Amino acid sequence: MPLTVLSVAYPLAPVRESTAGGAEQILALLDEALVAAGYRSIVIAQEGSRCRGTLLPTPLASGQFDDAAHRRARRAVRLAIDSALTRYSIDLIHLHGIDFLEYLPEPPIPVVVTLHLPLGWYPTRAFSLMRPNTYLVCVSEAQKRERLADAKLCRVIPNGVPVERYRPAARKGNYAVALGRVCPEKGFHLAFDAASQAGIPLILAGQVFPYKTHQEYFETMIRPRLRGRHRFLGPVGGGRKNQLLAGASCLVVPSLVTETSCLVAMEALASGTPVVAFARGALSEVVEHGRTGFLVDRIAQLSPAIREAATLSSSLCRRRAERNFSATRMLRSYAALYQELSKANASAMAA
């Protein structure tokens, strides 16, 4: 029997094609797959989000994303969850936000929480919940290795991307590219510096969310570097994103934090584009050093890696993406987990 799944996005990030957040991209893929499989998909996300299932929008946040904005957004999500549970017969709830503890519903409905971010960013109590039928999912083996000794983790379901939507370009352009949320921990200023040293233009595409620290980072660390042929495009999606990735000589991922996954690196490989990145977290599970990109340890190594990336095989990058990073495997794993938890809950309720 088809399930009804309630997916809940992080309260301050929209779910749509051009979103810069990996969590929102995964939620969108799951929503699309659920609808295609004949399930009922209900999504709680910020107004302006786009989904294939039924969207229950929460108010669009305005102004700075400060503590007050977070409190308002979380309260709206709690009310939306309560409303959804009243209006629909929900079989399972899937939470994607780092702040999921603020709106975790009461039992007995099974809850899946995908931990999209480094485990150290979550409150310690998230890993020792007493709520029954609550299952935490890691998005990579590297992330799982971070876990606390007593952490309650269900399983690893590696992220994937719709490889079939990306295609290598017939000819590469003379530029490097970087994509993602524009914030201090992503280290994009280092990508500009390294590209300048390599003599290659860098194109940065992504969202500057209205957090004070993000806006200050853009104004002080990114805008001054937009000289010569370096460019900032803002958020991109769809065909424009695909063309940008496919035409680049390489993708630069200069993240200063441990990456739990890296969807844009998977997308780049699917586009036949090698990846230059710091060897942090799950990037070693995505990039084959010397074959589909370069993993470096020091800032000084970024520039020569950017230059050398142009010598790597585009077709090899594409084949690795096809073998390892298709969203199909991820979606099947989540569907199996949904069915397993729903059946277990139904049996427990009938006992």
GUVO-825896 format. One line per 3 residues: number of its first residue (from 1); their letters; for each residue x, y, z of C-alpha. Coordinates in steps of 0.1 Angstrom, whole numbers, m for minus. Example, Ala and Ser with C-alpha at 12.3 -4.5 7.8 and 13.67 -1.06 7.14 Angstrom:
1> AS> 123 m45 78 ~ 137 m11 71
END
This chain:
1> MPL> 0 0 0 ~ 15 34 m9 ~ 27 54 20
4> TVL> 21 91 29 ~ 54 107 38 ~ 57 141 54
7> SVA> 91 157 47 ~ 102 188 67 ~ 128 211 54
10> YPL> 151 234 73 ~ 129 263 82 ~ 150 291 66
13> APV> 159 275 33 ~ 136 271 3 ~ 133 238 m16
16> RES> 137 245 m53 ~ 160 238 m82 ~ 184 266 m77
19> TAG> 188 261 m40 ~ 224 261 m27 ~ 217 237 2
22> GAE> 225 200 m1 ~ 197 190 23 ~ 171 209 3
25> QIL> 183 192 m29 ~ 181 157 m14 ~ 146 165 0
28> ALL> 135 177 m35 ~ 148 144 m51 ~ 130 123 m25
31> DEA> 97 143 m30 ~ 100 138 m68 ~ 107 100 m64
34> LVA> 78 95 m40 ~ 53 111 m64 ~ 67 91 m93
37> AGY> 64 59 m73 ~ 27 66 m65 ~ 33 76 m29
40> RSI> 17 106 m13 ~ 44 133 m6 ~ 37 162 16
43> VIA> 64 188 21 ~ 67 215 48 ~ 90 242 35
46> QEG> 94 279 32 ~ 70 298 10 ~ 83 300 m26
49> SRC> 95 264 m25 ~ 86 241 m54 ~ 78 204 m51
52> RGT> 60 176 m69 ~ 39 167 m40 ~ 17 188 m17
55> LLP> 35 219 m4 ~ 25 232 31 ~ 43 265 30
58> TPL> 56 283 61 ~ 60 321 60 ~ 89 335 40
61> ASG> 114 350 64 ~ 123 386 58 ~ 152 407 70
64> QFD> 182 393 89 ~ 182 356 99 ~ 188 364 135
67> DAA> 177 345 167 ~ 142 360 165 ~ 138 349 128
70> HRR> 148 314 138 ~ 123 313 166 ~ 95 325 143
73> ARR> 104 299 117 ~ 106 270 141 ~ 73 280 156
76> AVR> 57 280 121 ~ 72 246 114 ~ 57 232 146
79> LAI> 23 245 137 ~ 26 232 102 ~ 35 197 114
82> DSA> 5 197 139 ~ m18 208 110 ~ m5 181 87
85> LTR> m10 154 113 ~ m45 166 118 ~ m54 168 81
88> YSI> m36 138 67 ~ m30 102 77 ~ 8 103 79
91> DLI> 28 70 78 ~ 62 85 83 ~ 79 118 89
94> HLH> 113 127 74 ~ 132 156 90 ~ 161 174 73
97> GID> 169 204 94 ~ 198 207 118 ~ 173 221 143
100> FLE> 150 191 141 ~ 149 188 179 ~ 129 220 180
103> YLP> 99 205 162 ~ 103 167 167 ~ 67 155 169
106> EPP> 54 131 196 ~ 53 93 190 ~ 41 70 177
109> IPV> 46 80 140 ~ 81 68 128 ~ 106 96 122
112> VVT> 136 95 100 ~ 162 123 105 ~ 189 127 78
115> LHL> 220 143 93 ~ 232 164 65 ~ 258 183 85
118> PLG> 289 175 106 ~ 278 155 136 ~ 295 179 160
121> WYP> 272 207 149 ~ 242 189 164 ~ 233 190 201
124> TRA> 247 160 219 ~ 212 150 230 ~ 203 144 194
127> FSL> 222 111 195 ~ 206 97 226 ~ 169 103 220
130> MRP> 144 83 241 ~ 116 88 215 ~ 107 54 200
133> NTY> 107 49 162 ~ 133 76 156 ~ 160 68 132
136> LVC> 191 88 124 ~ 207 85 90 ~ 243 95 80
139> VSE> 250 105 44 ~ 285 91 41 ~ 308 66 58
142> AQK> 332 94 66 ~ 304 112 85 ~ 295 80 104
145> RER> 331 77 116 ~ 326 110 135 ~ 299 96 157
148> LAD> 300 97 194 ~ 306 64 212 ~ 270 61 223
151> AKL> 254 77 193 ~ 222 62 182 ~ 226 59 144
154> CRV> 204 38 121 ~ 224 34 89 ~ 244 51 62
157> IPN> 226 61 30 ~ 251 79 7 ~ 239 109 m11
160> GVP> 234 108 m49 ~ 226 131 m78 ~ 205 127 m109
163> VER> 235 118 m131 ~ 213 115 m162 ~ 205 153 m160
166> YRP> 242 162 m165 ~ 263 158 m197 ~ 300 165 m204
169> AAR> 307 194 m228 ~ 322 188 m262 ~ 348 215 m254
172> KGN> 360 228 m220 ~ 361 265 m213 ~ 391 284 m198
175> YAV> 377 289 m163 ~ 373 272 m130 ~ 340 271 m111
178> ALG> 329 270 m75 ~ 293 266 m63 ~ 275 266 m30
181> RVC> 263 287 0 ~ 285 317 2 ~ 296 317 38
184> PEK> 329 317 57 ~ 332 279 62 ~ 331 273 24
187> GFH> 364 292 19 ~ 356 305 m15 ~ 380 334 m11
190> LAF> 408 308 m12 ~ 394 295 m46 ~ 397 331 m60
193> DAA> 433 335 m47 ~ 443 301 m61 ~ 427 307 m95
196> SQA> 444 341 m97 ~ 478 324 m90 ~ 470 298 m117
199> GIP> 461 325 m142 ~ 426 311 m146 ~ 393 330 m141
202> LIL> 370 317 m114 ~ 332 318 m116 ~ 314 315 m83
205> AGQ> 277 307 m82 ~ 257 305 m51 ~ 234 320 m25
208> VFP> 243 347 1 ~ 217 341 28 ~ 208 370 50
211> YKT> 229 359 80 ~ 250 387 92 ~ 282 366 91
214> HQE> 274 354 55 ~ 268 390 42 ~ 299 403 59
217> YFE> 320 375 44 ~ 307 383 9 ~ 314 420 13
220> TMI> 349 417 29 ~ 363 385 14 ~ 345 379 m19
223> RPR> 335 413 m35 ~ 371 426 m33 ~ 383 396 m53
226> LRG> 358 401 m81 ~ 385 417 m103 ~ 396 410 m139
229> RHR> 377 380 m152 ~ 366 366 m118 ~ 328 367 m115
232> FLG> 300 360 m91 ~ 267 349 m106 ~ 244 344 m76
235> PVG> 222 313 m74 ~ 219 292 m106 ~ 200 260 m114
238> GGR> 187 239 m142 ~ 204 241 m176 ~ 225 271 m166
241> KNQ> 241 252 m138 ~ 247 222 m160 ~ 264 242 m186
244> LLA> 285 260 m161 ~ 298 228 m146 ~ 303 210 m179
247> GAS> 323 239 m194 ~ 347 243 m165 ~ 382 230 m165
250> CLV> 376 221 m128 ~ 354 225 m98 ~ 371 240 m68
253> VPS> 359 229 m33 ~ 380 249 m8 ~ 358 240 23
256> LVT> 373 248 56 ~ 351 223 75 ~ 347 185 73
259> ETS> 324 178 44 ~ 298 151 52 ~ 291 147 15
262> CLV> 295 169 m16 ~ 267 170 m41 ~ 283 196 m63
265> AME> 314 175 m66 ~ 292 146 m77 ~ 274 169 m102
268> ALA> 308 181 m116 ~ 320 145 m121 ~ 287 137 m139
271> SGT> 294 167 m161 ~ 329 153 m169 ~ 346 179 m148
274> PVV> 374 171 m123 ~ 374 183 m87 ~ 401 201 m68
277> AFA> 394 201 m31 ~ 409 200 4 ~ 411 164 16
280> RGA> 384 167 43 ~ 357 143 53 ~ 337 126 26
283> LSE> 355 143 m3 ~ 380 113 m3 ~ 349 91 m10
286> VVE> 340 112 m40 ~ 373 122 m57 ~ 399 97 m69
289> HGR> 432 117 m64 ~ 451 120 m96 ~ 423 104 m117
292> TGF> 391 125 m113 ~ 406 154 m94 ~ 431 163 m68
295> LVD> 428 163 m30 ~ 452 187 m13 ~ 463 194 23
298> RIA> 476 229 20 ~ 464 262 5 ~ 496 265 m15
301> QLS> 487 232 m33 ~ 454 246 m47 ~ 468 266 m75
304> PAI> 490 239 m92 ~ 461 215 m88 ~ 438 238 m106
307> REA> 463 241 m135 ~ 469 203 m136 ~ 432 194 m135
310> ATL> 428 204 m171 ~ 449 173 m180 ~ 425 148 m164
313> SSS> 401 127 m184 ~ 365 140 m187 ~ 352 106 m197
316> LCR> 368 90 m166 ~ 350 116 m144 ~ 317 108 m160
319> RRA> 322 70 m156 ~ 329 74 m119 ~ 297 94 m114
322> ERN> 277 68 m133 ~ 291 40 m112 ~ 290 56 m78
325> FSA> 268 86 m74 ~ 235 80 m91 ~ 205 92 m71
328> TRM> 187 60 m80 ~ 206 40 m54 ~ 200 66 m27
331> LRS> 163 68 m35 ~ 158 30 m34 ~ 176 29 0
334> YAA> 152 55 14 ~ 122 38 0 ~ 132 5 15
337> LYQ> 138 22 49 ~ 104 39 47 ~ 86 6 40
340> ELS> 106 m12 67 ~ 98 14 94 ~ 61 17 84
343> KAN> 56 m21 85 ~ 74 m23 119 ~ 52 4 133
346> ASA> 20 m11 119 ~ 29 m45 135 ~ 37 m28 169
349> MAA> 4 m9 168 ~ m15 m41 160 ~ 1 m61 188
END
